[in-house]
Amino acid sequence: MKRLLEGFVWALAALTGAATAQELAPEALVRMVTQDVIAVVKQDRDIQAGDRKKSIALVEEKVLPHFNFTRMTALAMGVNWRKATPEQQQALVTEFRTLLVRTYSTALSAYRNQVIEVLPPRAKPADTEVVVRSVVKQSGTEPVTIDYFMEKNPDGWKVYDVAVAGVSLVTTYRDTFANEVRNVGVDGLIKALAEKNRQLETKRG
Amino acid sequence: MGRLWRLAAAGAAAAALAGCATVRSPDPRDPWEPMNRATFEFNDGVDRVVLRPLAEGYRFVLPEPVRIGVRNFFENLRDPWIALNQLLQGKVEEALSDAWRFIANTTFGIGGIFDIATDMRMPKHNEDFGQTLAVWGVDFGPYLVLPILGPSSVRDGAGIAVASQVYLPWQLPKWLDVDHRVAWQNSLTVLDFVQTRANLLDATDLLEQAALDRYAFVRNAYFQRRRNLIYDGDPPPLPPSDARSDFAPGGHATSPAGAPRREPHSVEPKVPTNYAAVLAAGAGRSAAADRSLER
């Protein structure tokens, strides 16, 4: 009976914990989201077979709320961010977000039972900027690290960059963005992103 | 292998002459961009016409467990070279782990088809001669796209040239007494390329989607990846002068708490800052970077 009661208390604690994502430590948040997403992908044959609508919906529901796309876009733009008008900035964020969501949802269908482990925190509790490290393990190949660069916001921790195997998403886009702005301007870059998104849309529904 | 190199070089030269691509993004790390872009295009063509279809066929025909066995077989043959490079970089513990890995997988793992060493807490490592040179202080050298092999640098390309002379399936050792040595060697080399390409299909599909300009995207990813590899996945934060910090909502060059921070083993490589071709490309056969060139 005592054990049952204990179990009940734990379950309650877990429930309330999940309900307030903004109070989760960054590692716990990453672990929770990762587990949630994997649990869905593992069960959903449509996503495994590459159903884009379903995987995009999954990403938008589970993953998107934990990203700060404005900061992500600003970082990828570098010095050019300040040269853009607020309207241009808004358009950039929208297009960049669409592109990243599409790319990420495609990656989901490639998931094949790899084990994803979130490493214990290195940051101090008072920190407002942390890197949460995780490792994807798969027999036969070297483990691949996924690092989440996160910042503390009033409504919880938000990811503003992701590095896979040491390759930062934001940094990788920086060259391309800088080139586009240099050659065709901010509006040209927005157009190029929108065009890319349109292509992806028509290509595979 | 020699013939393949020559063929590839000839093709690249032809492409360079025909292409004369316009430079769209001057990057101090990439002084030979027109030539590199031409080689990139050439590789792309070869990939579209030959490698990719072969890899897709390979993936279509063989069930996943078989493909994993093949991959393990080739990966296992790389482990002695990886162990040697660990040693050359002064990492004795890792060198021993990789040597045992090879022994365990070759025997109990039946010629390397099963990777049992990972479960025995001897994880696969990624080392190559380019990384060793970086640890010894050799500069990244200009970015160099190699025919067929893809993104590299002068230093890393030199590393590959050395490695290709000792890497087993590409260069069967003299003491191995087999009939039709050349035929075996060529078949194994081709199979290795095809299976490696097959493993990268998902990654390249992703790249296709994600990139506006694939050339710039791959180049940048390569620089980052190599830097990461040279520091064994734990590079020190970039100096604040780096682009990351000097704009709007705060860059992360300021090294957020918990960011990886570690002194490189023994020698501080003069250079480190580089990265890999295709994300998560297990095919760590290329190499490194240069802080002085970094932006």
Chai-1 contact restraints between the chains, C-beta under 6 A:
chainA,res_idxA,chainB,res_idxB,connection_type,confidence,min_distance_angstrom,max_distance_angstrom,comment,restraint_id
A,R71,B,P249,contact,1.0,0.0,6.0,A-B,restraint_1
A,A74,B,A248,contact,1.0,0.0,6.0,A-B,restraint_2
A,A74,B,P249,contact,1.0,0.0,6.0,A-B,restraint_3
A,G78,B,A243,contact,1.0,0.0,6.0,A-B,restraint_4
A,G78,B,F247,contact,1.0,0.0,6.0,A-B,restraint_5
A,V79,B,F247,contact,1.0,0.0,6.0,A-B,restraint_6
A,W81,B,F247,contact,1.0,0.0,6.0,A-B,restraint_7
A,W81,B,A248,contact,1.0,0.0,6.0,A-B,restraint_8
A,T103,B,Q209,contact,1.0,0.0,6.0,A-B,restraint_9
A,T103,B,A210,contact,1.0,0.0,6.0,A-B,restraint_10
A,T106,B,Q209,contact,1.0,0.0,6.0,A-B,restraint_11
A,A107,B,L206,contact,1.0,0.0,6.0,A-B,restraint_12
A,A110,B,D202,contact,1.0,0.0,6.0,A-B,restraint_13
A,R122,B,G258,contact,1.0,0.0,6.0,A-B,restraint_14
A,A123,B,A257,contact,1.0,0.0,6.0,A-B,restraint_15
A,A123,B,G258,contact,1.0,0.0,6.0,A-B,restraint_16
A,K124,B,A257,contact,1.0,0.0,6.0,A-B,restraint_17
A,D127,B,A257,contact,1.0,0.0,6.0,A-B,restraint_18
A,E129,B,P256,contact,1.0,0.0,6.0,A-B,restraint_19
A,V130,B,P256,contact,1.0,0.0,6.0,A-B,restraint_20
A,V130,B,A257,contact,1.0,0.0,6.0,A-B,restraint_21
A,V130,B,G258,contact,1.0,0.0,6.0,A-B,restraint_22
A,V131,B,P256,contact,1.0,0.0,6.0,A-B,restraint_23
A,V131,B,G258,contact,1.0,0.0,6.0,A-B,restraint_24
A,V131,B,A259,contact,1.0,0.0,6.0,A-B,restraint_25
A,S139,B,D115,contact,1.0,0.0,6.0,A-B,restraint_26
A,S139,B,T118,contact,1.0,0.0,6.0,A-B,restraint_27
A,G140,B,I68,contact,1.0,0.0,6.0,A-B,restraint_28
A,G140,B,N72,contact,1.0,0.0,6.0,A-B,restraint_29
A,G140,B,D115,contact,1.0,0.0,6.0,A-B,restraint_30
A,T141,B,K124,contact,1.0,0.0,6.0,A-B,restraint_31
A,T141,B,G282,contact,1.0,0.0,6.0,A-B,restraint_32
A,E142,B,K124,contact,1.0,0.0,6.0,A-B,restraint_33
A,E142,B,N126,contact,1.0,0.0,6.0,A-B,restraint_34
A,V144,B,A280,contact,1.0,0.0,6.0,A-B,restraint_35
A,T145,B,G233,contact,1.0,0.0,6.0,A-B,restraint_36
A,F149,B,H252,contact,1.0,0.0,6.0,A-B,restraint_37
A,V164,B,L279,contact,1.0,0.0,6.0,A-B,restraint_38
A,A165,B,L279,contact,1.0,0.0,6.0,A-B,restraint_39
A,A165,B,A280,contact,1.0,0.0,6.0,A-B,restraint_40
A,G166,B,Q224,contact,1.0,0.0,6.0,A-B,restraint_41
A,G166,B,R225,contact,1.0,0.0,6.0,A-B,restraint_42
A,G166,B,N228,contact,1.0,0.0,6.0,A-B,restraint_43
A,V167,B,A221,contact,1.0,0.0,6.0,A-B,restraint_44
A,V167,B,Q224,contact,1.0,0.0,6.0,A-B,restraint_45
A,V167,B,R225,contact,1.0,0.0,6.0,A-B,restraint_46
A,V167,B,Y275,contact,1.0,0.0,6.0,A-B,restraint_47
A,V167,B,L279,contact,1.0,0.0,6.0,A-B,restraint_48
A,T172,B,F217,contact,1.0,0.0,6.0,A-B,restraint_49
A,T172,B,N220,contact,1.0,0.0,6.0,A-B,restraint_50
A,T172,B,A221,contact,1.0,0.0,6.0,A-B,restraint_51
A,D175,B,A216,contact,1.0,0.0,6.0,A-B,restraint_52
A,D175,B,N220,contact,1.0,0.0,6.0,A-B,restraint_53
A,T176,B,L212,contact,1.0,0.0,6.0,A-B,restraint_54
A,T176,B,D213,contact,1.0,0.0,6.0,A-B,restraint_55
A,T176,B,A216,contact,1.0,0.0,6.0,A-B,restraint_56
A,T176,B,F217,contact,1.0,0.0,6.0,A-B,restraint_57
A,N179,B,R24,contact,1.0,0.0,6.0,A-B,restraint_58
A,N179,B,S25,contact,1.0,0.0,6.0,A-B,restraint_59
A,A192,B,L212,contact,1.0,0.0,6.0,A-B,restraint_60
A,K196,B,L212,contact,1.0,0.0,6.0,A-B,restraint_61
A,L200,B,Q209,contact,1.0,0.0,6.0,A-B,restraint_62
